[in-house]
Amino acid sequence: MLAKILNWFKPLPDAQPLTDEQEIKRLYRSWRIKMFFSMYFGYALFYFTRKNLDIIKPVLINNGVFTIEQLGTIGFVIYLTYGIGKFISGTIADKCNIRAVMATGLCSSAIINILFAFLPQIQQVLPLSLTFMAAFLWGLNGVAQSMGFPPVAKGLVHWFSPSERATKWTLWSSSHTFGAFFVAQLISLLLYWKCGWQMAFLVPAAMGIVYSIFMVYYMTDIPKSVGLPAIEIYRNDVMPVKQDKKDMTQWQIIKRYVLANPFLWALAISYVFIYYVRFATLDWATTFLNHRGFTEAAAASAASAMPFLGMPGGIVAGYLADKFFNGRCTQMNIIYLIILAASCWGFYKLAAPSAFWTTAILAAFIGFFVDGPQNLAGGVQASRVTVQKAAAAACGFTGMFGYFGAMLSSKGAAYISTHYGWKGVYVSCIYACIIAMICIATTWKKEAAAPAK
């Protein structure tokens, strides 16, 4: 049984190399499209089975299921398990096949969502507190969720070359804002139909199970698994960082190019503060707006503008990085973070039920400008300061630090809002933007020294 499970996760074997140039061109185009969109919608559905809890928070609070601080604890637990799991999954994903890791993670998350929906009934059987069981289940969900991004990072690095990666990566990265936006719309609709909070977990779970089955039959692994040459050979591109020795073990590669990489550490630390801003604004937006007088449905609708405009925000950042800076990301990150800090303050000052569209536009500004550094710093930029064989581990490493910031946003924002008000939350976001800018600036010369095509 164990052997079968291990075989399921092993990299797919190399197929017979193709030699016909026209066939290689045709298949590369076909597989790049299939892999890109499979990973895009697959990761969006990971958000359906994770961010649904954040959208339904006001209902859970108003119905007396959980308090703000209890929800803060649950959020802290998932970000802890997700952050650590992301690094572990990243180190594993480099040695596993993309579709197995991703499909297993999504299906597991969906099953956990089903269990979460029936927590009140489970509590009648088990003599445990509802908060403990919720934190435990959502912590397991963090482990399952951590299997989403690392295989995608591997897929993007192996199917798209450095000179095009910022554009393609940020285009893919809009999947998380796509997912966050549409899960908010879905739950807003379920609330409008008065379906009950349980459906906010059961409907996304059903979607996740169906799509995980689709991924198994539709996706593949790296280009060599379907007989295609490596992407750098196909596009005649140059890798920004080259491996010193060809015979290094995977652990030696991780130690050399991840754990001992000072530029990756700088990006990882910046990611703590970028993710703090991202989740302090996104996770608590509906709760903040409900506090300001918005109805539950109106709060969910206005807050959904944040991930909706995040989609083009990340894409534009990647396009401009490729267009004007040869794929380097430092400059775009700093520009975006300056405007993000101003947007956070404007959202806090002007959000009001009588100014719905102003509130939604300012929420959209936050989403647009947080998505640039969120996509570039810990993804594209991280892949540019390490070698191809450590890309998933590098992104898992920065992602782990990012979710340390998310942990701070969950428990920290709950504490700050309770003791210092919502003003304190948004002021802390401004300070976080400044610290992130300082950390990212340390990679300026490193990126400038990377060889161009």
N, C-alpha and C positions, 0 to 999 in steps of 0.2 A: 504493500500500500504506500509506504513512504517512498519507495523507488519510483512509483508512478507519479507521485506528487512532484518529486524532484525533476523528473523527466519533463513534466508539464511546463516547468519554469525554465528549463535549459534553453540557451540560444538556439534558434532554428539552424540546422546545418547549412553550409554553403551549397548552393545549387551549382550545376554545371555552368561555367562562365559563358555568357553569350558573346558572339564575335561579330554578328551582323550589326553595323553601326545604325542603320535605320530602325532595326528591331530594338536596339538598346535605347535609342531616342524615344521611340513610341512607348516602350514599357516604363521608362523612367518618368515620362510625363504622366502616364496613367497611374503608376504607383504613388508618385508624389501627391497627386490629387486625392487618391483614396486614403493614404496615410494621414495627410493633413486634416481632412474633414472628419475622418474617424476619430482622431485625437481631439479635434476641436469640439465636436458634439459630445464625445465621451466625457471630456473634462467639464463641459458645461453641466452635464448631469451629476457629476460629483458635487457641484454646487447646489443642485436641487436637493440632494440628500444631506447637505450640511448647513446651508444658510437658511433653510426653512425654519429652523428654531429661532433664529434672530428676527425673522419677519413676524413670527407669531408671538413674540415676547409680550407685547401689550395685552393680548388676549389672555395669556397665561397669568399675568400679573393681576389684571382686572377680575379674573374669575377665581382668584385666590389659590391657584395651583402652585405657583412659586412667587417668592418676593424678588425684588431687583438684586439683592445681594446673593440669594440662592442661585439665580440665573448667572450672576457673575462667577460664582464658584464652578458651575457646570461649564461655562465658557472657558474658564482657566484650565480645567482638566482636559478638555478637548485640544486646546492649543498646546498644552504640555505634551500630550501623547502624539499629537500631529507633528509638532516640531521635531521631537526626537525621532519619531518614526520616519520623518521625511529624510533625515540624514542616513538612517539605517537602510531605508528603501533605496536611497540613491546609490549607496555603495553596492547594494545587491543588484539593482537594475542594470548596472553596467555589465553584469555577467548573466543576465536573464533575458528572456525574449519579451518584447514590448507588449504584445497582445495579452499574454498570460497574466502579467503583473497587473495591467490596467483593468482587464475584465474581472479578475478576482477581487480587486479592491472595490470596484463599483457594486458588484453583486453582494459582497459582504456588508457594505454600507447600507444597501437597500434592505437587507434582512434586519439589521440593527434598527433602522427606522420603523419597521413593522413592530418590533418588540417595544420600542419607545412609545408608540401610539397606544399600546395596551398596558402601560405601566400601572394605572390604577387597578386593573384587574389582577396583574401580577402581584401587587402589594397585598392583595387579599390572601394570597397563598404564601408569600414569603414574609416573615416578620422583620422587615427592614424598612427604613425610612424612605420615603419617595425621593427625597433629595439625593440620598446615597445611591439608590438604584439608577436614577437619572444620570448622575455624574459618572457612574461606572459604565453604563451603556454608551453615553456620549464620548467617554474616554476610549472605549473600544472603537467607536466610530472614527475617532481621530487616527487610530492605527490603520483602519481600512482606507481612510481618506489619504493617508500618507503614501499610498500605492498609486496615486493618480499622476502626480507631476513628474517624478523621476523617470519613468519610462517615456514620457512625452519629451523630456529634455534629451534623452538618448535618441529618440526618433528625429527630433529637429536637427540635432548635430550630425546625424548620419545621412539624412535626406536633403539637407540644405547647407550650402557651403558658406564660409565666413563672409564673403563679400555681399551676400544676399540675406544673411541670417537675421540682422536687426529688423528688416522689414517683415520677413516671414515669421519670425518669433513673436513680434508684437502683434502681427495679424492673428496668429494663433492665440496669443494671450488675451485677446478680446473675448475668448471663450468663457473666462471666469466672470467677466462683467455681463456677457450675454446670459450666462446661467443665473447670476444674481438678479439681473433685471427680470427675466421671465419667471423665475420662481416667485419673485415678489408679485408679479401680475397674476400668476396662478393662485397664490394664496389670497390675494385681494379679491379675486373672483370667488374663491371658496367661502371667504368671509361674507361676501355680498349674498351668496346663496344660503348662508347660515348652515354650513355643512358640519360645523364642529371642529375643534382644534385638531382632533385625531387625523382628519383627512389631510391636513398639512404635512403629515408624515407618510400616510398610506399611498397617496397618489404619486408623489415623487419616487417612493420605493418601487411601485409597479413599473414606472418608466425606467428606473435604473436596472431592474432585472431583465427587462426586454432588451435594452440596449447592450448590456453585458454579453448576452447571447449573440447578438449581432456582431460585436467586435471579434468574438472567437472565430467566426466564419468569414469575416471580411478583411481583417488586418493581417499583416505579416510582421517580419522583424526588420533587420537592416538590409540594404540593397543586395549584399552578397547572398542573402537567403533566397533571392529570386533570380540569381545569375547575373546581376548587374554589377558594374565596377563601383569602387568607392566614390563618394560624391566629389572629393577633391581631384580625383583623376578624371571623372566625367566632365567637370566644369573647369579643369585646369586651374584650380585655385590654390592659394597658399594658406596653410594653417598658421594662425598668429603665434602659437607656442608649439614647439616641436619636442618630442620626447627625447631625452638625452641618450638612453640606451634602449635597444629593441627587446632585450630579454628580461625586462623588469616584470615582477609579479604584480598582480592587481593591488596588493597591499602596499608594495613599494611605490607604485604610481600614486596612490592616494596620499601616502606620507609625504612624498616629494612635491607633488603638484597641488595638493589640497591643504593638508594640515600644516605644512611648512611654507605656505605661500602667503607672504605678508599682504599682498594686494587683495587676495581673496578674503583675508581677515578684515581688511578695511571695508570691503563691500558688505561683508556679513554684519559688521557692527552698524553700518549705515542702514541695513535692512531691518534691524531691531526698531529703529525710529520711523522708518517708512511704513512698516507694518503697524506700528502703534497708531499712526495717523490714519492709515487705511481702515483699520477695524474700529478705532474709537469713533470715527465718523460714520462708517457703514453699519456696524452692528447695533449702535445705540441711536441711530437716526430716528427710527419710528418711535422709540421711547421718548427721546428728546422732544419730537414734534407733538406727541400725545400730551406731554407735560405743558407744551406751549398752547394747547387748546385744540389741536387737530383731532378729528375722530380717528378711530383705529384704521378704517379703510382709507381715509384721506392721507393719514400719515404714511401708510404703506405705499400709496400711489405717488406722493411727493418724493419720498425717499428713493423710489425706484429710478428716479432721474439720475441718481448718483452712478449706479453701475451702467445705466443706458449710455450716458455720455463718456463713461470710462472706455467703452469699446473703441470709438474713434480716437480718444486721447492717447491710448497706447500705440495704436497703429500710426498716428501722425508722428509720434516721438521716434518710432523705429524708422519710418520713411525719411524723416529729416536727418537722423543719424547716418543712414546710408548715403543719402543724397549729398549732404554738405560736409560730413566728417569722416567719410570712408568707413562707416560702421562703428566708429568710436562713440561712446555713450556719455562720457563725463560731462560734456558741455550741455547736452539736452537735459540730463538729470538736474543740473544746477538751475537752469532756466525754469524747468517745471516746478521745482521745489519752492522757488521764490514766489511764483504765482499761487501755488497751493496754499502757502501760509496765509496769504491775503484772502483767499477764498474761504478758508476756515473761519476767519474772523468775520467776514461779511455774512456768512450763513448764520452764525450765532446772533449777530446784531439784528438781522432783518427778518428772520423766520417768524411768520405769523399766519394764522388761519385766514385773515383778511387779505393776505398777500400770497396766495397759493402759488401763482406762477413765478413770482420773485423768489420764493422759497425753493421751488423746483429748479429754477435756473441756477441758483447758487449751489444747490446740491449737485447739479450737473457739472458745475465748474470744479467742485471737489473731486468728483469721479474722473473727470477728464485729466486733471493735472496730477492726481495720485497714481494713475495707471501708467504714466510714462516711466517714472523711476521704479515703480513696482515691477514692471516688465523688464526694464533694461538692466537695472543694477544687479539684481540677484539671478537673472537669467542670461540675457545676451552678453552683458559685460563679464559675468562670472565665467561663461564659456570661452571668452576671449583671453582670459588671463590664466588658462590652464590648458592641458592637452585633451585631445578628442576622447581618449579612453577613460578620462576622469570627469567628463562633462556632467554626467548624471550625479556623481558623488559631489562635485563642486556645487551644483545647483541645489542638491539636497542639503549641503552644508550651509549655504546662505539661507535656504528655506527654513532650516532649523532655527537659525537666529531670528529670521523674520517672525516665526511663530512664538519666540520668546517675547518679541514686541507685541504680538497679538494677545499673549497671556497678560501682559501688562495692561493692554487696552480693555480686556474683559474685566479683570478684578480691579485694576487701577481706576478705570473710568467709572466703574460702579462706586468705588470708594470716594473718588473725587467729587462726583455728582452728588453723593449723599452728604458729604461734609463741607464742600466748598462751592457747590452749585455747578450748573452747566458751563458757566463762564470759565471756571477752572479747567474743565475738560478741553475746551477749545484753545485756551491759552497754552496748555501743555502740548497741544498739537503744533502750535507755532514754534515753540522751543525745539520740538522733535525735528521739524523741518530744517532748522538751522544746524543742528548737530549732524544730521544726515548729509547736508551739503559739505560740511567740513571733512567728513570721512571720505566721501566720494572724490573730493578734490585731490586727495593723496594719490589717486590712480591716473591723474592727468598725463604725466610723463610716461608712465608704463604703456598706456594705450597709444600714445603718440609714437612710441618706439616699435610698436607691432608692425611687422612687414606687410606692405600693401600688395594687392594683386599685380 
